[in-house]
Amino acid sequence: MTAPAASTSGVEPLPLVAGTWSVDIAHSSINFQIRHLGVTNVRGRFDTFDATLTVGDTVGSVAVEAAIDLASINTNQADRDAHLRTIDFFDLEKHPSMTFVSTSVTGGDDGYTLAGNLTINGVTKPVTLNVEFYGVDTHPIDDRVRSGFAAIGEIRRSDFGITFNMPLGAGKLALADKVKIELDLQFIAP
């Protein structure tokens, strides 16, 4: 665990043991925010998801996969959550989950860039997340090694066919197209 941090070249060792790390749901979150009425942000999260972090010898060999249960959307407002599950937004009957599969990881001490393919409503688009590595430590109760990461990025709803909106007049719409993504993920060593 004391190996030097990886460089942008992707060939230096990682400070993580090789293998498949599983997400610790109890200490992780998948959050988002969207501008509403142009004056405030509505925040939400997904309560049910799974993710794996596969680590090799270098940054270039790292892979991330995730599946998010769209029915678990939680914006702290039941009627809004029910509407988000409909054909206007996520169309859960046809597409119950959102998936992410990484295509590359680059970076080093100053941060990492995670590129991958995000699939929502049957539409797959490339996305890029800026990742901060928080480090590695051993849990004091179960003695299992954990690693922590934060990632941020943004997508456009319209790229995934989610175009529902309500006109407000003067060319304004109720919902922004841009959605900010914020992830806090803790993984358990293999």
LUMZA-760243 format. One line per field, with one value per residue: residue in three letters; x, y, z of N, C-alpha, C in turn. Coordinates in nm, 4 decimals. Example, Ala and Ser with C-alpha at 12.3 -4.5 7.8 and 13.67 -1.06 7.14 Angstrom:
2
rest: (ALA_SER);
n_u: (1.3190_1.2850);
n_v: (-0.5690_-0.2250);
n_w: (0.7800_0.7080);
ca_u: (1.2300_1.3670);
ca_v: (-0.4500_-0.1060);
ca_w: (0.7800_0.7140);
c_u: (1.3200_1.2900);
c_v: (-0.3300_0.0030);
c_w: (0.7800_0.7870);
# end
This chain:
190
rest: (MET_THR_ALA_PRO_ALA_ALA_SER_THR_SER_GLY_VAL_GLU_PRO_LEU_PRO_LEU_VAL_ALA_GLY_THR_TRP_SER_VAL_ASP_ILE_ALA_HIS_SER_SER_ILE_ASN_PHE_GLN_ILE_ARG_HIS_LEU_GLY_VAL_THR_ASN_VAL_ARG_GLY_ARG_PHE_ASP_THR_PHE_ASP_ALA_THR_LEU_THR_VAL_GLY_ASP_THR_VAL_GLY_SER_VAL_ALA_VAL_GLU_ALA_ALA_ILE_ASP_LEU_ALA_SER_ILE_ASN_THR_ASN_GLN_ALA_ASP_ARG_ASP_ALA_HIS_LEU_ARG_THR_ILE_ASP_PHE_PHE_ASP_LEU_GLU_LYS_HIS_PRO_SER_MET_THR_PHE_VAL_SER_THR_SER_VAL_THR_GLY_GLY_ASP_ASP_GLY_TYR_THR_LEU_ALA_GLY_ASN_LEU_THR_ILE_ASN_GLY_VAL_THR_LYS_PRO_VAL_THR_LEU_ASN_VAL_GLU_PHE_TYR_GLY_VAL_ASP_THR_HIS_PRO_ILE_ASP_ASP_ARG_VAL_ARG_SER_GLY_PHE_ALA_ALA_ILE_GLY_GLU_ILE_ARG_ARG_SER_ASP_PHE_GLY_ILE_THR_PHE_ASN_MET_PRO_LEU_GLY_ALA_GLY_LYS_LEU_ALA_LEU_ALA_ASP_LYS_VAL_LYS_ILE_GLU_LEU_ASP_LEU_GLN_PHE_ILE_ALA_PRO);
n_u: (0.0794_0.2128_0.3200_0.4408_0.2402_0.0474_0.1570_0.0956_0.1647_0.0726_0.2148_0.3434_0.3399_0.0311_-0.1206_-0.2845_-0.3946_-0.3843_-0.6687_-1.0262_-1.2164_-1.4913_-1.7849_-1.8654_-2.1632_-2.2840_-2.1178_-2.1045_-2.2160_-2.4348_-2.4982_-2.6887_-2.7565_-2.9807_-3.0707_-3.3552_-3.6306_-3.4535_-3.3515_-3.2717_-3.1139_-3.2171_-3.1626_-3.0669_-3.0504_-2.9383_-3.0424_-2.9916_-2.7427_-2.4642_-2.1164_-1.7914_-1.4391_-1.1716_-0.8440_-0.5230_-0.1779_-0.1049_-0.2160_-0.3364_-0.4472_-0.6705_-1.0173_-1.3631_-1.6921_-2.0426_-2.3798_-2.6908_-2.9898_-3.2661_-3.5189_-3.4691_-3.4412_-3.4205_-3.5402_-3.6309_-3.8980_-4.1866_-4.3881_-4.2534_-4.0418_-4.1891_-4.2817_-4.0367_-3.9765_-4.1329_-4.2271_-4.1707_-3.9211_-3.7210_-3.8410_-3.8921_-4.0170_-3.9185_-3.6447_-3.4882_-3.2461_-2.9417_-2.6253_-2.2664_-1.9586_-1.6189_-1.3738_-1.1208_-0.8615_-0.6787_-0.4056_-0.2648_-0.0881_-0.2149_-0.4775_-0.7300_-0.8641_-1.1553_-1.2851_-1.5665_-1.8494_-2.1798_-2.5001_-2.8301_-3.1760_-3.1520_-2.9757_-2.6432_-2.3687_-2.0519_-1.8862_-1.7060_-1.5363_-1.4010_-1.1715_-1.0923_-0.8599_-0.8871_-0.7370_-0.6090_-0.7046_-0.7274_-1.0174_-1.1310_-1.2917_-1.3618_-1.1200_-1.0714_-0.9310_-0.9851_-1.0630_-1.0998_-1.2848_-1.3731_-1.5839_-1.6645_-1.8773_-2.0586_-2.3610_-2.5784_-2.9235_-3.0722_-2.9029_-2.9518_-3.2050_-3.3909_-3.6086_-3.8250_-4.0015_-4.1223_-4.2575_-4.1922_-4.2452_-4.1266_-3.9181_-3.8028_-3.7408_-3.8631_-3.6791_-3.3288_-3.1038_-2.8559_-2.7073_-2.5554_-2.3179_-2.2251_-2.0133_-1.9391_-1.7396_-1.6635_-1.4490_-1.3975_-1.1214_-1.0057);
n_v: (-0.1200_0.1162_0.2044_0.4328_0.7075_0.6954_0.8069_1.0444_0.9039_0.6496_0.4201_0.3814_0.2193_0.1601_0.2856_0.0862_-0.2458_-0.5022_-0.6320_-0.6946_-0.4513_-0.4002_-0.1947_-0.0108_0.0272_0.1465_0.3541_0.5220_0.7348_0.8397_1.1231_1.4027_1.7168_1.9659_2.2623_2.4483_2.6285_2.8220_2.9499_2.8077_2.5077_2.1722_1.8913_1.5468_1.1887_0.8498_0.5626_0.2902_0.0954_-0.0535_-0.1115_-0.1681_-0.1634_-0.2301_-0.3114_-0.2971_-0.3146_-0.0556_0.2882_0.2998_0.0473_0.0366_-0.0153_0.0709_-0.0140_0.0358_0.0024_0.1486_0.1578_0.2910_0.3203_0.3794_0.6490_0.9513_1.2447_1.3655_1.4251_1.2804_1.2831_1.4092_1.2271_1.0036_1.1010_1.1292_0.8650_0.7939_0.7732_1.0285_1.0927_0.8756_0.6341_0.3736_0.1236_0.0277_0.0761_0.0037_0.0541_0.2475_0.2546_0.2483_0.2205_0.2179_0.3584_0.4600_0.5583_0.8242_1.0220_1.1468_1.2459_1.4991_1.4523_1.2580_1.1528_1.0090_0.8383_0.7231_0.5186_0.6096_0.4849_0.5644_0.5271_0.3559_0.4840_0.5421_0.7335_0.9052_1.0041_1.2167_1.2188_1.4042_1.2975_1.2581_1.1104_0.9824_0.8239_0.5344_0.3112_0.1108_-0.0356_0.0192_-0.1643_-0.4012_-0.4649_-0.4578_-0.3408_-0.0206_0.2086_0.5466_0.7719_1.0713_1.2019_1.4209_1.5608_1.6400_1.6069_1.6258_1.6249_1.6040_1.4704_1.2084_1.1642_1.2728_1.5009_1.6282_1.9127_2.2253_2.5143_2.8475_3.0956_3.3906_3.2619_3.0954_2.7857_2.5303_2.3378_2.2897_2.1812_2.0809_1.8540_1.8126_1.5867_1.4145_1.2099_1.0055_0.7586_0.4601_0.1891_-0.1615_-0.3631_-0.6471);
n_w: (0.0000_0.0048_-0.2263_-0.4812_-0.6007_-0.9025_-1.2253_-1.4947_-1.7139_-1.6850_-1.6254_-1.3849_-1.0588_-0.8774_-0.5703_-0.4723_-0.4057_-0.6512_-0.8252_-0.7932_-0.6549_-0.4427_-0.4169_-0.1240_-0.0174_0.2060_0.2687_0.0516_-0.2193_-0.4836_-0.6413_-0.7740_-0.9387_-1.0618_-1.2325_-1.1421_-1.2525_-1.3161_-1.0964_-0.8717_-0.7412_-0.7720_-0.5839_-0.5837_-0.5368_-0.5955_-0.4422_-0.4638_-0.5967_-0.7715_-0.7918_-0.9312_-0.8964_-1.0800_-1.0459_-1.1845_-1.2595_-1.3277_-1.3770_-1.6255_-1.6454_-1.4896_-1.4302_-1.4249_-1.3387_-1.3234_-1.2079_-1.1828_-1.0077_-1.1351_-1.0266_-0.7677_-0.7328_-0.5489_-0.4488_-0.2299_-0.2504_-0.3033_-0.5121_-0.7240_-0.7593_-0.8451_-1.0908_-1.2258_-1.2736_-1.4859_-1.8400_-1.9269_-1.8309_-1.7157_-1.7974_-1.6716_-1.7148_-1.9566_-1.9328_-1.6699_-1.5426_-1.5143_-1.6647_-1.6338_-1.7939_-1.7837_-2.0089_-2.0079_-1.7790_-1.6634_-1.5357_-1.2237_-0.9310_-0.9076_-0.9581_-1.1297_-1.4462_-1.5480_-1.8060_-1.9874_-2.0920_-2.0636_-2.0112_-2.0525_-2.0637_-2.2822_-2.4476_-2.5268_-2.4327_-2.4418_-2.1421_-1.9152_-1.6107_-1.3418_-1.1086_-0.7679_-0.5610_-0.2442_-0.0791_0.1048_0.3622_0.6614_0.7864_1.1154_1.2516_1.1017_0.9891_0.7155_0.4117_0.2745_0.0086_-0.1068_-0.3144_-0.4910_-0.7403_-1.0080_-1.2569_-1.5592_-1.7457_-2.0317_-2.0368_-2.2696_-2.4450_-2.3899_-2.4669_-2.2926_-2.2724_-2.1643_-2.0492_-1.9140_-2.0446_-1.9360_-2.0226_-2.1929_-2.3194_-2.1309_-1.9534_-1.7285_-1.6376_-1.6428_-1.9017_-1.8448_-1.6172_-1.3130_-1.1808_-0.8895_-0.7179_-0.4407_-0.3442_-0.1781_-0.1721_-0.1172_-0.0542_-0.2481);
ca_u: (0.0000_0.2961_0.3790_0.4219_0.1195_0.0646_0.1829_0.0100_0.2034_-0.0033_0.2999_0.3937_0.2493_-0.0770_-0.1192_-0.3940_-0.3634_-0.4506_-0.7869_-1.1547_-1.2643_-1.6371_-1.8301_-1.9260_-2.2833_-2.3138_-2.0285_-2.0943_-2.3382_-2.4430_-2.5815_-2.6993_-2.8326_-3.0278_-3.1271_-3.5008_-3.6852_-3.3421_-3.3180_-3.2207_-3.0808_-3.2829_-3.0645_-3.1216_-2.9536_-2.9870_-3.0159_-2.9528_-2.6468_-2.3515_-1.9996_-1.6649_-1.3148_-1.0747_-0.7114_-0.4098_-0.0475_-0.0855_-0.3386_-0.3962_-0.5144_-0.7851_-1.1490_-1.4757_-1.8249_-2.1482_-2.5202_-2.7727_-3.1325_-3.3340_-3.6357_-3.4250_-3.4207_-3.4720_-3.5219_-3.7027_-4.0334_-4.2409_-4.4561_-4.1504_-3.9725_-4.2795_-4.2806_-3.9072_-3.9755_-4.2226_-4.1753_-4.1230_-3.7802_-3.6415_-3.9141_-3.8461_-4.0703_-3.8286_-3.5037_-3.4867_-3.1167_-2.8438_-2.4968_-2.1430_-1.8439_-1.5056_-1.2927_-0.9832_-0.8297_-0.5491_-0.3784_-0.1633_-0.1004_-0.3039_-0.6135_-0.7467_-0.9765_-1.2199_-1.3704_-1.6431_-1.9769_-2.2964_-2.6218_-2.9574_-3.2883_-3.1073_-2.8846_-2.5079_-2.2883_-1.9290_-1.8813_-1.5775_-1.5464_-1.2775_-1.1678_-0.9945_-0.8316_-0.8756_-0.6393_-0.6360_-0.6889_-0.7883_-1.1335_-1.0941_-1.3766_-1.3533_-0.9819_-1.0643_-0.8720_-1.0803_-1.0122_-1.2058_-1.2763_-1.4812_-1.5832_-1.7646_-1.8896_-2.1918_-2.4177_-2.6967_-3.0387_-3.1149_-2.8167_-3.0064_-3.3459_-3.4756_-3.6329_-3.9455_-3.9839_-4.2409_-4.2230_-4.2284_-4.2642_-4.0050_-3.8135_-3.7464_-3.7949_-3.8598_-3.5632_-3.2085_-3.0605_-2.7334_-2.7203_-2.4258_-2.3048_-2.1283_-2.0012_-1.8473_-1.7387_-1.5659_-1.4372_-1.3368_-1.0164_-1.0356);
ca_v: (0.0000_0.2357_0.2298_0.5717_0.7371_0.6773_0.9277_1.0598_0.8080_0.5276_0.3029_0.3643_0.1383_0.2252_0.2603_-0.0065_-0.3837_-0.5453_-0.7152_-0.6279_-0.3873_-0.3843_-0.0708_-0.0163_0.1084_0.2220_0.4697_0.5758_0.8000_0.8881_1.2425_1.4888_1.8404_2.0287_2.3954_2.4514_2.7630_2.9132_3.0243_2.7231_2.3710_2.0593_1.7848_1.4137_1.0792_0.7149_0.4876_0.1518_0.0863_-0.1439_-0.0673_-0.2371_-0.0975_-0.3342_-0.2503_-0.3739_-0.2642_0.0854_0.3668_0.2596_-0.0825_0.0493_-0.0152_0.0937_-0.0446_0.0649_-0.0098_0.2270_0.1273_0.4186_0.3256_0.4242_0.7933_1.0120_1.3899_1.4070_1.4689_1.1564_1.3052_1.4362_1.1006_0.9207_1.1558_1.0986_0.7233_0.7737_0.7876_1.1657_1.1021_0.7529_0.5231_0.2545_-0.0019_-0.0169_0.0938_0.0147_0.0892_0.3305_0.1862_0.3174_0.1328_0.3047_0.3302_0.4947_0.6358_0.8904_1.1195_1.1205_1.3105_1.6147_1.4079_1.1613_1.1692_0.8817_0.8464_0.6009_0.5238_0.6114_0.4459_0.6012_0.5134_0.2852_0.5689_0.5405_0.8502_0.9175_1.1047_1.2288_1.2600_1.4404_1.2112_1.2825_0.9904_1.0222_0.7415_0.3964_0.2893_-0.0110_-0.0096_-0.0198_-0.2703_-0.5294_-0.4816_-0.4647_-0.2223_0.0604_0.3228_0.6434_0.8576_1.1628_1.2302_1.5172_1.5790_1.6835_1.5531_1.6972_1.5345_1.5872_1.3713_1.0764_1.1630_1.3206_1.6387_1.6834_2.0415_2.3100_2.6528_2.9453_3.2252_3.4670_3.1708_3.0180_2.6529_2.4943_2.2545_2.3038_2.0612_2.0319_1.7867_1.7908_1.4570_1.4140_1.0756_0.9743_0.6122_0.3870_0.0524_-0.2585_-0.4390_-0.7898);
ca_w: (0.0000_0.0114_-0.3576_-0.5229_-0.6777_-1.0456_-1.3035_-1.6118_-1.8173_-1.6645_-1.6129_-1.2486_-0.9769_-0.8046_-0.4266_-0.4441_-0.4430_-0.7733_-0.8079_-0.8060_-0.5337_-0.4452_-0.3551_0.0092_-0.0350_0.3283_0.2771_-0.0835_-0.2674_-0.6210_-0.6288_-0.8915_-0.9208_-1.1849_-1.2097_-1.1514_-1.2736_-1.3368_-0.9755_-0.7640_-0.7800_-0.7068_-0.5651_-0.5633_-0.5292_-0.6224_-0.3201_-0.4923_-0.7065_-0.7528_-0.8694_-0.9076_-0.9356_-1.1102_-1.0410_-1.2342_-1.2153_-1.3623_-1.3941_-1.7524_-1.6354_-1.4002_-1.4946_-1.3355_-1.3917_-1.2269_-1.2480_-1.0912_-1.0135_-1.1523_-0.9376_-0.6351_-0.7316_-0.4266_-0.4449_-0.1086_-0.2853_-0.3603_-0.6401_-0.8248_-0.7851_-0.9259_-1.2267_-1.2860_-1.3123_-1.6002_-1.9757_-1.9459_-1.7930_-1.7194_-1.8611_-1.6000_-1.7691_-2.0633_-1.8974_-1.5236_-1.4841_-1.5837_-1.6489_-1.6705_-1.8173_-1.8146_-2.1267_-1.9751_-1.6597_-1.6782_-1.4315_-1.1224_-0.8011_-0.9096_-0.9885_-1.2376_-1.5371_-1.5772_-1.9241_-2.0049_-2.1621_-1.9765_-2.0823_-1.9897_-2.1586_-2.4006_-2.5242_-2.4704_-2.4701_-2.3638_-2.0358_-1.8484_-1.4709_-1.2723_-0.9901_-0.6621_-0.4815_-0.1042_-0.0096_0.1454_0.5054_0.7126_0.8714_1.2515_1.3077_1.0295_0.9417_0.5703_0.3498_0.1981_-0.0674_-0.1277_-0.4318_-0.5249_-0.8842_-1.0517_-1.4008_-1.5977_-1.8694_-2.0805_-2.0427_-2.4087_-2.5094_-2.3595_-2.5061_-2.1834_-2.3144_-2.1011_-1.9850_-1.9102_-2.0748_-1.8339_-2.0869_-2.2223_-2.3626_-2.0202_-1.9260_-1.5860_-1.6047_-1.7244_-1.9737_-1.7807_-1.4881_-1.2483_-1.1140_-0.7800_-0.6624_-0.3311_-0.3469_-0.0986_-0.2224_-0.0257_-0.1231_-0.2728);
c_u: (0.0839_0.3645_0.3550_0.2940_0.1504_0.0863_0.0877_0.0467_0.1291_0.0820_0.3577_0.2935_0.1429_-0.0645_-0.2348_-0.3513_-0.4441_-0.5674_-0.9134_-1.2033_-1.4154_-1.6771_-1.8914_-2.0445_-2.3099_-2.2296_-2.0058_-2.2247_-2.3224_-2.5460_-2.5846_-2.7698_-2.8649_-3.0906_-3.2774_-3.5496_-3.5759_-3.2943_-3.2619_-3.1854_-3.1663_-3.1802_-3.1349_-3.0104_-3.0208_-2.9456_-2.9678_-2.8626_-2.5409_-2.2378_-1.8796_-1.5515_-1.2135_-0.9387_-0.6078_-0.2814_-0.0275_-0.2202_-0.4112_-0.4709_-0.6364_-0.9145_-1.2571_-1.6036_-1.9265_-2.2845_-2.6036_-2.9190_-3.2084_-3.4587_-3.5982_-3.3988_-3.4892_-3.4371_-3.5927_-3.8404_-4.0963_-4.3081_-4.3563_-4.0771_-4.0574_-4.2810_-4.1485_-3.8983_-4.0572_-4.1506_-4.1241_-3.9733_-3.7079_-3.7108_-3.8710_-3.8994_-3.9789_-3.6821_-3.4894_-3.3531_-3.0372_-2.7104_-2.3819_-2.0340_-1.7273_-1.4354_-1.1469_-0.9769_-0.6905_-0.5295_-0.2719_-0.1920_-0.2001_-0.4482_-0.6163_-0.8647_-1.0267_-1.3130_-1.4450_-1.7711_-2.0902_-2.4184_-2.7432_-3.0647_-3.2464_-3.0139_-2.7492_-2.4285_-2.1605_-1.9425_-1.7419_-1.6003_-1.4083_-1.2788_-1.0577_-0.9823_-0.8063_-0.7771_-0.6917_-0.6164_-0.7593_-0.9017_-1.1038_-1.1765_-1.3573_-1.2150_-0.9700_-1.0121_-0.9773_-1.0054_-1.1290_-1.1782_-1.3947_-1.4701_-1.6938_-1.7628_-2.0272_-2.2308_-2.5307_-2.8090_-3.0760_-3.0290_-2.8708_-3.1560_-3.4410_-3.4985_-3.7562_-3.9129_-4.1166_-4.1982_-4.2742_-4.2605_-4.1312_-3.8881_-3.7507_-3.8173_-3.7785_-3.7317_-3.4471_-3.1799_-2.9406_-2.7642_-2.5792_-2.4285_-2.1966_-2.1281_-1.9040_-1.8521_-1.6266_-1.5680_-1.3629_-1.2397_-1.0580_-0.9767);
c_v: (0.1268_0.2660_0.3746_0.5884_0.7263_0.8109_0.9346_0.9613_0.6767_0.4045_0.2839_0.2847_0.2238_0.1967_0.1699_-0.1470_-0.4218_-0.6378_-0.6330_-0.5815_-0.3688_-0.2573_-0.0993_0.0801_0.1974_0.3483_0.5345_0.6442_0.8437_1.0007_1.3206_1.6173_1.8991_2.1636_2.3902_2.5957_2.8674_2.9834_2.9398_2.5866_2.2729_1.9481_1.6519_1.3122_0.9500_0.6293_0.3446_0.1489_-0.0165_-0.0925_-0.1528_-0.1528_-0.2093_-0.2679_-0.3476_-0.3135_-0.1150_0.1565_0.3241_0.1281_-0.0794_0.0520_0.0014_0.0570_-0.0158_0.0432_0.0586_0.1922_0.2591_0.4316_0.3803_0.5743_0.8545_1.1613_1.4507_1.4651_1.3556_1.1774_1.3311_1.3069_1.0084_0.9692_1.1227_0.9533_0.6958_0.7913_0.9296_1.1789_0.9681_0.6326_0.3882_0.1233_-0.0578_-0.0171_0.1123_0.0566_0.1803_0.2592_0.2766_0.2131_0.2221_0.2603_0.3677_0.5696_0.6932_0.9839_1.0742_1.1976_1.4260_1.5787_1.3178_1.2011_1.0300_0.9042_0.7153_0.6251_0.5108_0.5783_0.4797_0.5905_0.4471_0.3644_0.5711_0.6577_0.8502_1.0284_1.1043_1.2821_1.2974_1.3702_1.2553_1.1550_1.0342_0.9376_0.6045_0.3864_0.1604_0.0250_-0.0609_-0.1345_-0.4027_-0.5567_-0.4978_-0.3323_-0.1539_0.1678_0.4168_0.7357_0.9530_1.1906_1.3298_1.5259_1.6326_1.6202_1.6464_1.5949_1.5024_1.4868_1.2297_1.0686_1.2078_1.4700_1.7011_1.8152_2.1147_2.4534_2.7474_3.0816_3.2953_3.3763_3.0869_2.8841_2.6210_2.4221_2.2830_2.1734_1.9969_1.9717_1.7639_1.6591_1.4680_1.2755_1.0750_0.8235_0.5572_0.2429_-0.0334_-0.3457_-0.5851_-0.8792);
c_w: (0.0000_-0.1209_-0.3972_-0.6034_-0.8261_-1.1158_-1.4219_-1.7220_-1.8035_-1.6466_-1.4735_-1.1665_-0.9076_-0.6551_-0.3827_-0.4825_-0.5662_-0.7401_-0.8240_-0.6696_-0.5472_-0.3712_-0.2174_0.0052_0.0861_0.3408_0.1404_-0.1221_-0.4128_-0.6208_-0.7593_-0.8520_-1.0566_-1.1488_-1.2336_-1.1548_-1.2944_-1.2116_-0.8618_-0.8200_-0.7022_-0.7020_-0.5428_-0.5580_-0.5742_-0.5039_-0.3439_-0.6151_-0.6714_-0.8393_-0.8340_-0.9625_-0.9565_-1.1268_-1.0950_-1.1799_-1.2379_-1.3704_-1.5216_-1.7474_-1.5437_-1.4814_-1.3882_-1.4087_-1.2835_-1.2905_-1.1408_-1.1146_-1.0196_-1.0659_-0.8005_-0.6287_-0.6105_-0.4279_-0.3236_-0.1392_-0.3661_-0.4955_-0.7524_-0.8601_-0.8726_-1.0706_-1.2974_-1.3325_-1.4386_-1.7333_-2.0031_-1.9183_-1.8121_-1.7826_-1.8029_-1.6549_-1.8772_-2.0209_-1.7461_-1.4628_-1.5764_-1.5628_-1.6925_-1.6853_-1.8597_-1.9422_-2.1033_-1.8434_-1.6829_-1.5601_-1.3351_-0.9964_-0.7973_-0.9399_-1.1100_-1.3243_-1.5723_-1.6954_-1.9382_-2.0801_-2.0615_-2.0610_-1.9972_-2.0973_-2.2897_-2.4899_-2.4539_-2.5254_-2.3867_-2.2591_-1.9748_-1.7080_-1.4197_-1.1376_-0.8950_-0.5797_-0.3386_-0.0244_0.0270_0.2957_0.5431_0.8077_1.0123_1.3101_1.2357_0.9704_0.7901_0.5157_0.2629_0.1203_-0.0938_-0.2438_-0.4360_-0.6739_-0.9162_-1.2039_-1.4320_-1.7296_-1.9120_-2.0949_-2.1864_-2.4848_-2.4929_-2.3885_-2.3972_-2.2063_-2.2506_-2.0322_-1.9841_-1.9407_-1.9669_-1.8934_-2.1038_-2.2579_-2.2534_-2.0060_-1.7785_-1.5471_-1.6982_-1.7970_-1.9033_-1.6430_-1.4335_-1.1720_-1.0081_-0.7162_-0.5450_-0.3158_-0.2603_-0.1471_-0.1206_-0.1065_-0.1432_-0.1637);
# end
